[in-house]
Amino acid sequence: MGGKQRDKDDEAYGKPVKYDPSFRGPIKNRSCTDVICCVLFLLFILGYIVVGIVAWLYGDPRQVLYPRNSTGAYCGMGENKDKPYLLYFNIFSCILSTNIISVAENGLQCPTPQVCVSSCPEAPWTVEKNQFSQTVGEVFYTKNRNFCLPGVPWNMMVITSLQQELCPSFLLPSAPALGRCFPWTNVTLPELPGITNDTTIAQGISGLIDSLNARDISVKIFEDFAQSWYWILVALGVALVLSLLFILLLRLVAGPLVLVLILGVLGVLAYGIYYSWEEYRVLRDKGASISQLGFTTNLSAYQSVQETWLAALIVLVVLEAILLLVLIFLRQRIRIAIALLKEASKAVGQMMSTMFYPLVTFVLLLICIAYWVMTALYLATSGQPQYVLWASNISSPGCEKVSINTSCNPMDQPVNSSCPGLMCVFQGYSSKGLVQRSLFNLQIYGVLGLFWTLNWVLALGQCVLAGAFASFYWAFHKPQDIPTFPLISAFIRTLRYHTGSLAFGALILTLVQIARVILEYIDHKLRGVQNPVARCIMCCFKCCLWCLEKFIKFLNRNAYIMIAIYGKNFCVSAKNAFTLLMRNIVRVVVLDKVTDLLLFFGKLLVVGGVGVLSFFFFSGRIQGLGRDFKSPHLNYYWLPIMTSIVGAYVIASGFFSVFGMCVDTLFLCFLEDLERNDGSLDRPYYMSKSLLKILGKKNEAPPDNKKRKK
């Protein structure tokens, strides 16, 4: 009865793979798969390129890179090439009229004239009353105060220039930040008209400089990188060597290492059980119960009740018991998982070029991200500049008949107008036009292109590596039968025949990820008005989409392995991979958890080792290394430490992702080998001798004595 039930379960997940005498590993004679999806993907990429061209033609990213004066001209470019800084005539109007955040969001545009200058003022100065009757040339130009708007004549009276706001009435010692002149905070402010609250001004300037003085910080960061870049490269080299050694040495230490890690997990759980029991016993003796605490949103308060530690004790005991039962009853499958890890280490050692394929993936991902960033930037800055009439005080005599906020030409400044301070100033960029009206749709297209191309690049890497490692497993005599240049062959084969299949799988994953992004956006917008029920429903939706994304990634990964081996389309490959895994679900779970535990320990070893070494070196705690190995003097010593840690994590993730793909590929090949072959003279197993020994099987035609029939 048990055998019949097992056969029914196997049939529910498809029939075992049949023996094929012509199969010799990854099929070479294959055809293109998922042609329709391939054509759609290529058309989409063509449209993505068109969007980039349109953005490049209509966009103007200079507006976020360079400051603009009142006429909309850029400082540091064109006629203002020698004037890289922007000076506000009355910067207090920015601070007093609105809050700093809104000023920053509006591109630091303030209701005051702005002019490009070659350098910021270095000393405080205020126009005195006896200078009102003098000319602009005498007060400003001859004193090297070139801070008036362009075109102000030499012989104009100072009082007239101030009334029309063509020249500043005061100057404050300033420092450049983000291309703009901001006053110092430690200077004594003179008495200025209309400004009485010095405390508010000082606080406003201080906050403005603290929030926007990124240039000084960037200079210090650049100096630190300039002083420590070669030591950071050394740290990254150490991470590379550690990652490579860890993978290559797994063939020798995989068994003991997995045993130590499992015992370590058992020990941690045992300590957790002991600690939870002690806390429960103490609180039980005190009589601290949840009935006394009641319901509260302060989660830390639940640490002081006995029920919390009792629940933790029960959970830890259950986990400990499950792990012990797994070790007792699934020890054979754990041995198989360890043998596959060793075999994967051998495969990587035979094809060292696969360890550096993540560099290709990284470059392609970088190109995709850079293209999207530039396209989004150009699209966001598309539109023609708009100029309007503006006056500081529209209630002044002579301003009644002036149409404020109407369009004007910045080249014709109304300097002789009867309205004091009337100017043609830059307002913003036009939102009219076909490109501007379609801006939102184009940005959505760009986001879809970003996700689709990124997922396609990752799928390409997985399929290429799977093809290379599959050629290793299905080589009957290793390493003699391993094809020459297996990685390059797999790369060419994948691009030539399976671009559409990769695009199909990447599109499915992209749609789920876009849905998650939309859900996160909705949750962010409605977070302040949601009731507990709505938040619970939103959390459930987010959890379901997260699980769906994880499942699709798992399915795609195994589908790409089958595509690399058999060359079939995405749906057939996904179905075959899924049914094969479901027929061996226990082995899948054991191998997955053992591999995750091992790779987590490897990442922890590499990243932790590099992080500790970097901390002791850059903080100067390692003495006696000599002058050539002395740590550099840094402004922020944590900066190279964090860079080294992040770089080590990226390197370790790249190396271990290759190893993980190798394990998954060899595992699927191993499962098919068990179903396809029986160890006879005509159908020998391709697996290693260690796996044959664990399974209690053997080949009638040992690889060392007989050759497989051609």
C-alpha positions in Angstrom: 0.0 0.0 0.0 2.8 2.4 0.9 4.5 1.8 -2.5 1.3 2.4 -4.4 0.6 5.6 -2.5 4.2 6.8 -3.2 3.7 6.0 -6.9 0.5 8.1 -6.9 2.3 11.0 -5.3 5.1 10.8 -7.9 2.6 10.8 -10.7 0.9 13.9 -9.2 4.2 15.7 -9.8 4.9 14.2 -13.2 6.7 11.0 -14.2 10.4 10.4 -13.6 12.8 11.4 -16.3 13.3 8.6 -18.8 16.6 7.4 -20.0 17.9 9.0 -23.2 20.9 7.4 -24.8 21.7 10.5 -26.8 21.9 12.8 -23.8 25.4 14.1 -23.0 24.8 17.1 -20.9 23.7 20.6 -22.1 22.1 20.0 -25.5 24.0 21.8 -28.3 21.5 21.3 -31.1 18.7 23.6 -29.9 16.4 26.3 -31.3 15.3 29.7 -30.2 12.7 29.7 -27.4 9.9 32.2 -26.5 10.4 34.1 -29.8 7.3 36.3 -29.2 8.6 37.5 -25.8 12.1 38.0 -27.3 10.6 40.3 -30.0 8.5 42.2 -27.4 11.6 42.6 -25.2 13.7 43.9 -28.1 10.9 46.3 -29.1 10.6 47.5 -25.5 14.4 48.1 -25.4 14.1 50.0 -28.6 11.4 52.2 -27.0 13.5 52.6 -23.9 16.3 53.9 -26.1 13.8 56.3 -27.8 12.7 57.6 -24.4 16.4 58.2 -23.5 16.9 60.1 -26.8 13.8 62.2 -26.2 14.9 63.0 -22.6 18.4 63.9 -23.9 16.9 66.3 -26.5 14.4 68.1 -24.2 16.1 67.7 -20.7 18.4 70.1 -19.1 20.1 68.6 -16.0 22.1 71.7 -15.5 19.3 73.2 -13.4 20.0 70.6 -10.6 23.8 70.9 -11.0 24.3 74.6 -11.2 22.6 77.6 -9.4 20.6 80.1 -11.5 20.5 83.9 -11.1 17.3 86.0 -11.3 17.3 85.8 -15.1 17.6 82.0 -15.1 21.2 82.1 -16.4 23.4 79.4 -14.9 26.3 80.4 -12.7 29.6 78.8 -13.7 28.6 78.3 -17.3 28.6 80.4 -20.5 28.9 84.1 -19.9 29.1 83.4 -16.1 31.9 80.8 -16.5 34.1 82.8 -14.1 31.2 83.4 -11.7 30.4 80.0 -10.1 28.6 81.2 -7.0 25.2 82.7 -6.4 24.7 85.7 -4.1 21.3 86.5 -2.6 20.8 90.3 -2.1 18.7 89.7 1.0 19.1 86.1 2.1 16.9 86.8 5.2 13.9 87.0 2.9 14.5 83.3 2.2 14.6 82.5 5.9 11.9 84.9 7.2 9.4 84.4 4.5 9.1 80.6 4.8 10.7 77.6 6.4 14.0 76.3 5.2 12.6 73.0 4.0 10.2 74.7 1.5 13.0 76.9 0.3 15.2 73.8 -0.4 12.3 72.0 -2.1 11.9 75.0 -4.5 15.5 74.8 -5.7 16.6 77.5 -3.2 14.7 80.2 -5.1 14.0 83.1 -2.8 11.9 86.3 -3.3 15.1 88.5 -3.6 17.4 89.4 -6.5 20.2 86.9 -7.1 23.4 87.4 -9.0 26.3 85.2 -10.1 29.6 86.3 -8.5 33.2 85.1 -8.8 33.7 84.9 -5.0 31.5 85.3 -1.9 31.8 88.5 0.3 34.5 88.2 2.9 33.7 91.2 5.1 30.5 92.8 6.4 29.4 96.0 4.7 26.3 98.2 4.7 25.4 101.2 2.5 25.7 104.3 4.6 23.3 107.3 4.3 26.0 109.6 3.0 26.6 107.2 0.1 23.0 107.4 -1.3 23.9 110.5 -3.3 27.0 108.9 -4.9 27.1 106.8 -8.0 27.2 103.0 -8.3 30.7 103.1 -9.7 32.0 105.1 -6.8 30.4 102.9 -4.1 30.5 99.4 -5.7 32.8 99.1 -8.7 35.8 101.1 -7.6 35.7 99.3 -4.2 35.8 95.9 -5.9 32.2 95.2 -4.9 31.0 93.6 -8.1 27.7 92.4 -6.7 25.2 94.4 -8.7 23.0 92.9 -11.4 24.6 92.9 -14.9 24.1 96.1 -17.0 23.8 98.5 -14.1 25.4 101.8 -15.4 28.4 103.3 -13.7 26.7 106.7 -13.2 23.4 105.5 -11.7 22.7 106.9 -8.3 23.1 104.5 -5.4 19.6 105.4 -4.0 18.1 104.6 -7.4 19.8 101.2 -7.6 18.7 100.3 -4.1 15.1 101.3 -4.8 15.0 99.2 -7.9 16.9 96.4 -6.2 19.7 96.4 -8.8 22.4 96.4 -6.1 22.5 95.0 -2.6 22.1 97.3 0.4 24.4 95.2 2.6 26.9 92.3 2.4 27.7 89.7 4.9 30.8 87.5 5.1 29.8 84.3 3.4 31.0 80.8 2.5 30.0 78.8 -0.6 27.7 75.9 -0.1 26.1 74.1 -2.9 27.3 76.9 -5.2 25.5 79.6 -3.1 26.9 82.2 -0.7 25.6 81.6 2.8 26.5 84.0 5.7 28.7 82.8 8.5 27.0 82.0 11.8 29.7 83.5 14.0 29.5 87.0 12.6 28.0 90.0 14.4 25.1 91.1 12.2 24.7 94.8 11.5 21.4 96.7 12.0 19.5 95.9 8.9 16.2 97.4 7.8 13.1 95.2 8.4 15.1 92.6 10.4 14.9 92.8 14.2 15.0 89.2 15.5 18.6 88.4 15.5 18.1 85.1 17.3 15.7 83.8 14.6 18.1 84.9 11.9 21.1 83.3 13.5 19.1 80.1 14.0 17.9 80.2 10.4 21.3 80.7 9.0 22.8 78.0 11.2 20.1 75.5 10.2 20.5 76.5 6.5 24.2 76.0 6.5 24.0 72.8 8.6 21.5 71.3 6.1 23.1 72.5 2.9 26.8 72.7 3.6 27.4 69.4 1.7 30.4 70.8 -0.2 32.7 71.0 2.8 31.7 67.5 3.9 32.2 66.2 0.4 35.7 67.8 0.3 36.6 66.0 3.6 35.2 62.7 2.3 37.2 63.1 -0.9 40.3 63.8 1.1 39.7 60.7 3.2 39.3 58.6 0.1 42.4 60.1 -1.5 44.4 59.2 1.7 43.0 55.7 2.1 42.0 54.4 -1.3 44.9 52.0 -1.6 44.3 50.5 1.8 40.6 50.1 0.9 41.7 48.2 -2.2 43.9 46.0 0.1 40.9 45.3 2.3 38.8 44.3 -0.7 41.7 42.1 -1.9 41.7 40.4 1.4 37.9 39.9 1.1 38.4 38.4 -2.4 41.1 36.0 -1.2 39.0 34.9 1.9 35.9 34.3 -0.3 37.9 32.3 -2.8 39.7 30.2 -0.2 36.5 29.5 1.7 34.9 28.1 -1.4 37.9 26.1 -2.6 38.5 24.6 0.9 34.9 23.4 1.3 35.9 20.2 -0.5 38.1 19.5 2.6 36.2 21.0 5.5 32.5 21.0 4.3 31.6 18.0 6.6 33.3 19.2 9.8 32.2 22.8 9.2 28.5 21.9 8.7 28.7 19.7 11.8 30.2 22.5 13.8 27.6 25.0 12.5 24.7 22.6 13.4 26.1 22.0 16.8 26.5 25.7 17.2 22.8 26.3 16.4 21.9 23.5 18.9 24.1 25.2 21.5 22.5 28.6 20.9 19.0 27.1 21.2 20.0 25.3 24.3 21.3 28.5 25.9 18.1 30.2 24.9 16.1 27.5 26.6 18.1 27.8 29.8 17.9 31.7 29.8 14.1 31.6 29.1 13.6 29.1 31.9 15.5 31.2 34.4 13.6 34.3 33.5 10.3 32.4 33.7 11.2 30.9 37.1 12.1 34.3 38.5 9.0 36.1 37.3 6.8 33.1 38.3 8.1 33.4 41.9 7.4 37.1 41.8 3.9 36.5 40.6 4.3 38.8 37.5 1.4 37.9 35.2 0.1 39.3 32.0 -3.3 39.7 33.7 -1.7 42.4 35.9 -0.2 44.2 32.9 -3.1 44.1 30.6 -2.9 45.1 26.9 -0.3 47.8 26.0 1.4 49.0 22.9 4.7 49.2 24.8 6.2 45.8 23.7 9.1 46.1 26.1 6.7 45.9 29.0 5.9 42.2 28.0 9.5 41.3 29.0 8.5 41.6 32.7 5.7 39.0 32.6 6.1 35.2 33.0 3.9 34.3 30.0 6.3 35.9 27.5 9.2 33.8 28.7 7.0 30.7 28.9 6.0 31.1 25.3 9.7 31.7 24.3 10.7 28.6 26.2 8.1 26.4 24.4 9.1 27.7 21.0 12.8 27.1 21.6 12.1 23.6 23.0 10.1 22.8 19.9 12.8 24.1 17.6 15.5 22.2 19.5 13.4 19.0 19.2 12.8 19.5 15.5 16.5 20.0 14.8 17.4 16.9 16.8 14.8 14.8 15.0 16.1 16.1 11.6 19.7 15.1 12.6 18.5 11.7 13.6 16.1 10.8 10.7 17.5 12.9 7.9 21.2 12.3 8.5 21.5 10.5 5.2 20.2 13.5 3.3 22.5 15.8 5.2 25.4 13.7 4.1 24.2 14.0 0.5 24.0 17.8 0.9 27.5 17.9 2.3 28.8 15.7 -0.6 27.1 18.1 -3.1 28.8 21.1 -1.5 32.1 19.3 -1.9 31.3 18.5 -5.5 30.4 22.2 -6.1 33.7 23.3 -4.6 35.5 20.9 -7.1 33.4 22.3 -10.0 34.4 25.9 -9.1 38.0 24.8 -8.8 37.9 23.2 -12.3 36.2 26.4 -13.8 37.8 29.3 -12.0 36.5 31.7 -14.6 33.0 31.3 -13.2 34.1 33.0 -10.0 34.7 36.3 -11.9 31.6 36.2 -14.0 29.8 38.4 -11.4 32.0 41.2 -12.6 30.2 41.0 -16.0 26.9 41.0 -14.2 28.0 44.0 -12.1 29.0 46.0 -15.2 25.7 45.3 -16.9 23.7 46.2 -13.8 25.7 49.4 -13.5 25.0 50.3 -17.1 21.2 49.7 -16.6 21.1 51.8 -13.5 23.2 54.6 -14.9 21.1 54.7 -18.0 17.9 54.9 -16.0 19.3 57.6 -13.7 20.4 59.8 -16.6 17.1 59.3 -18.4 15.0 60.1 -15.3 17.2 63.2 -14.6 16.8 64.5 -18.2 13.1 63.8 -18.2 12.6 65.6 -14.8 14.4 68.7 -16.2 12.6 68.9 -19.5 10.7 72.0 -20.5 11.5 75.6 -21.5 12.4 78.2 -18.9 9.6 80.6 -18.0 10.1 84.3 -16.8 7.7 86.6 -15.1 7.6 90.1 -13.8 8.3 90.4 -10.1 8.6 93.2 -7.6 9.5 93.1 -3.9 6.7 95.4 -2.9 3.8 95.6 -5.3 2.0 98.3 -3.1 4.8 100.8 -3.8 3.8 103.9 -5.8 4.1 103.3 -9.5 3.4 99.5 -9.3 -0.4 99.8 -9.5 -0.5 99.5 -13.3 2.2 96.8 -13.5 0.9 93.2 -14.2 2.9 91.1 -11.8 3.5 87.5 -12.7 3.0 88.0 -16.4 5.5 86.6 -18.9 8.5 88.7 -19.9 11.8 88.6 -21.7 14.8 88.4 -19.4 17.0 90.2 -22.0 14.8 93.3 -21.6 15.2 94.2 -17.9 12.7 96.9 -17.0 15.3 99.0 -15.2 13.7 102.3 -16.1 10.2 101.3 -14.9 8.4 103.5 -12.5 7.8 100.5 -10.2 10.8 100.1 -7.8 12.5 96.8 -7.9 10.5 95.5 -10.9 12.4 92.7 -12.5 12.0 89.8 -15.0 12.9 86.8 -13.0 13.0 83.1 -13.6 9.9 81.2 -12.4 10.4 77.6 -13.5 10.3 75.2 -16.4 7.2 74.9 -18.6 4.9 71.9 -18.2 3.4 72.4 -21.6 4.3 70.4 -24.7 4.0 66.8 -25.7 7.0 65.6 -23.7 6.0 67.5 -20.6 2.4 66.3 -20.7 3.6 62.7 -21.1 6.3 63.1 -18.5 4.6 60.8 -15.9 4.0 58.1 -18.5 7.6 58.3 -19.7 8.9 58.0 -16.1 6.7 54.9 -15.5 8.1 53.4 -18.7 11.6 54.1 -17.4 10.9 52.4 -14.1 9.5 49.4 -15.9 12.5 49.4 -18.1 14.8 49.5 -15.1 13.2 46.6 -13.3 12.9 44.5 -16.5 16.5 45.0 -17.6 17.9 44.4 -14.1 16.0 41.2 -13.8 17.0 40.1 -17.3 20.7 40.7 -16.5 20.4 38.6 -13.4 18.6 35.9 -15.3 21.4 35.9 -17.9 24.0 35.4 -15.2 22.1 32.5 -13.6 21.5 30.7 -17.0 25.1 31.1 -18.1 26.5 29.8 -14.9 24.0 26.9 -14.9 25.1 25.9 -18.4 28.7 25.9 -17.4 28.2 23.9 -14.2 25.9 21.4 -15.9 28.6 20.6 -18.4 30.8 19.8 -15.4 28.3 17.4 -13.9 27.5 15.6 -17.1 31.1 15.0 -18.0 31.6 11.3 -17.5 35.4 11.5 -17.1 36.3 14.6 -15.1 38.1 16.8 -16.0 38.9 15.2 -19.4 35.3 15.4 -20.8 34.7 19.0 -19.6 34.2 21.1 -22.7 36.8 23.8 -23.6 35.7 27.2 -22.4 32.4 26.1 -20.9 31.5 29.5 -19.6 32.0 31.3 -22.9 30.0 28.5 -24.7 27.2 28.8 -22.2 27.1 32.6 -22.6 26.9 32.5 -26.4 24.4 29.7 -26.3 22.2 31.6 -23.9 22.2 34.9 -25.8 21.6 33.2 -29.1 18.7 30.9 -28.2 17.2 32.0 -24.9 16.9 35.8 -24.7 13.1 35.5 -25.0 12.9 32.9 -22.2 15.0 35.0 -19.9 12.9 38.1 -20.8 9.7 36.1 -20.0 10.9 35.1 -16.6 12.2 38.6 -15.9 8.9 40.1 -16.9 6.9 38.0 -14.5 9.2 38.9 -11.7 9.1 42.6 -12.7 5.3 42.8 -12.6 5.3 41.4 -9.1 8.0 43.8 -8.0 6.2 46.8 -9.5 3.1 45.7 -7.6 5.1 45.7 -4.4 6.4 49.2 -5.2 2.9 50.5 -5.8 1.7 48.9 -2.6 4.5 50.5 -0.6 3.7 53.9 -2.2 0.0 53.6 -1.3 0.9 52.5 2.2 3.3 55.5 2.6 0.7 58.0 1.4 -2.1 56.6 3.6 -0.1 55.8 6.7 -1.4 58.8 8.6 -5.1 58.1 7.9 -5.2 54.3 8.2 -7.2 52.6 10.9 -5.8 49.4 12.5 -8.0 47.2 10.3 -6.8 48.8 7.1 -3.2 48.6 8.2 -3.6 44.9 9.0 -5.1 44.3 5.5 -2.3 46.3 3.9 0.3 44.3 5.9 -1.3 41.0 4.7 -1.2 42.2 1.0 2.5 43.2 1.4 3.3 39.8 3.0 1.6 37.9 0.2 3.4 39.8 -2.5 6.7 39.3 -0.7 6.1 35.5 -0.5 5.0 35.5 -4.2 8.2 37.3 -5.2 10.3 34.8 -3.3 8.5 31.9 -4.9 8.9 33.3 -8.4 12.6 33.9 -7.8 13.0 30.3 -6.7 11.0 29.0 -9.7 12.8 31.2 -12.2 16.2 30.1 -10.9 15.5 26.5 -11.4 13.7 27.1 -14.7 16.9 28.8 -16.0 18.9 25.7 -15.0 16.6 23.5 -17.1 16.8 26.0 -20.0 20.6 25.9 -19.8 20.5 22.0 -20.0 17.7 21.2 -22.3 17.1 24.4 -24.3 13.3 24.3 -23.9 11.0 27.3 -23.4 10.4 29.0 -20.1 7.0 27.4 -19.2 8.1 23.8 -20.0 11.4 24.3 -18.1 9.7 25.8 -15.1 7.2 22.9 -15.0 9.9 20.3 -15.3 12.0 21.9 -12.6 9.1 22.3 -10.3 7.8 18.7 -10.6 11.4 17.3 -10.3 11.9 19.3 -7.0 8.5 18.3 -5.7 9.3 14.6 -6.2 12.4 15.2 -4.0 11.0 17.8 -1.6 12.7 16.6 1.5 16.1 16.6 -0.2 15.4 20.1 -1.5 14.6 21.5 2.0 17.6 19.9 3.6 20.1 21.0 0.9 18.6 24.5 0.9 18.9 25.0 4.6 22.4 23.5 4.9 23.6 25.7 2.0 22.0 28.8 3.5 23.7 28.1 6.8 27.1 27.5 5.2 27.0 30.6 3.0 25.7 32.7 5.9 28.7 31.6 7.9 31.0 32.3 5.0 29.7 35.9 4.5 29.9 36.4 8.3 33.5 35.2 8.2 34.6 37.4 5.3 32.7 40.6 6.2 33.4 40.3 9.9 37.1 39.5 9.3 37.6 42.5 6.9 35.5 44.8 9.2 37.6 43.9 12.3 40.9 44.3 10.5 39.7 47.6 8.9 38.6 49.0 12.3 41.9 48.2 14.0 43.9 49.6 11.1 42.1 52.8 10.3 41.5 53.7 13.9 45.3 53.4 14.6 45.0 50.6 17.1 47.6 48.5 15.2 51.0 49.7 16.3 54.5 48.8 15.2 53.8 48.2 11.5 56.4 50.6 10.3 56.1 53.9 8.4 55.0 52.3 5.1 52.1 50.5 6.8 51.0 53.3 9.1 47.3 54.2 9.0 46.6 57.5 7.3 45.3 60.6 9.1 41.6 60.8 8.4 38.7 63.2 9.1 36.2 60.4 9.4 38.0 57.1 10.0 34.7 55.2 9.9 34.3 56.1 6.2 37.0 53.7 4.8 35.8 51.1 7.4 32.3 51.2 6.2 33.5 51.2 2.5 35.6 48.2 3.2 32.7 46.4 4.9 30.2 47.1 2.1 32.8 46.2 -0.5 33.6 43.0 1.3 29.9 42.1 1.5 29.5 42.8 -2.2 32.5 40.6 -3.1 31.4 37.8 -0.8 27.9 37.9 -2.2 29.2 37.8 -5.7 31.4 34.8 -5.0 28.9 32.9 -2.9 26.1 33.6 -5.5 28.2 31.7 -8.0 28.7 28.9 -5.5 25.0 28.8 -4.7 24.2 28.6 -8.4 26.7 25.8 -8.7 25.1 23.8 -5.8 21.5 24.3 -7.3 22.6 23.2 -10.7 24.5 20.1 -9.5 21.5 19.2 -7.3 19.1 19.3 -10.2 21.5 17.3 -12.3 21.9 14.8 -9.4 18.2 14.3 -9.1 17.9 13.7 -12.8 20.8 11.4 -12.7 19.0 9.2 -10.1 15.9 9.0 -12.3 17.6 8.8 -15.7 20.3 6.1 -14.9 20.5 3.0 -12.9 24.3 2.3 -12.7 24.2 -0.5 -15.4 26.8 -0.8 -18.1 24.6 1.1 -20.6 23.2 3.6 -18.0 25.9 4.5 -15.5 25.6 7.2 -13.0 27.4 10.5 -13.6 27.6 11.4 -9.9 30.8 11.3 -7.9 32.0 8.2 -6.0 31.3 9.8 -2.7 27.6 10.3 -3.6 27.4 6.7 -4.9 28.9 5.5 -1.7 26.4 7.5 0.4 23.5 6.2 -1.6 24.8 2.6 -1.5 25.0 2.5 -5.3 27.7 1.7 -7.8 28.4 1.7 -11.5 28.9 -1.5 -13.3 31.2 0.4 -15.6 33.6 2.3 -13.3 34.9 5.5 -15.0 38.5 4.5 -14.4 38.2 1.1 -16.2 35.5 1.3 -18.9 34.3 4.0 -21.2 30.7 4.8 -21.8 29.3 3.6 -25.1 29.2 6.2 -27.8 
